[in-house]
């Protein structure tokens, strides 16, 4: 473990704030906080890049309170407007989108 912090040395960062101050323990490292609308727009953009899913839209996401064990504060479950696209087509797009987005983004 680290040595005790020397309270007489104001410039010491040993066991203290890291570079620019204390970390924000409410926001896990690496997760970009997004507004609900921005998260929905980004998820929609990701899903629409998959073949056959250009018209699929994310309509709603569910906030988790408290965040899950990995630090994500929104659910795997979401409401989609499939726009006539079959579940067999958009299902994989949804799974890949959610799987890659949850580790990167959180709701503000």
RALINHU-V661072 format. One line per field, one symbol per residue. burial: b if it has 9 or more other ideal C-beta (glycine too) atoms within 8 Angstrom, else e. A space follows every 50 residues. Layout:
burial: ???
This chain:
burial: eeeeeeeeeeeeeeeeeeeeeeeeeeeeeebeebebeebbebbbebbbeb eebeebbbeebeebeebeeebbbbeeebebebeebeeebbeebbebbbeb bbeebbbe
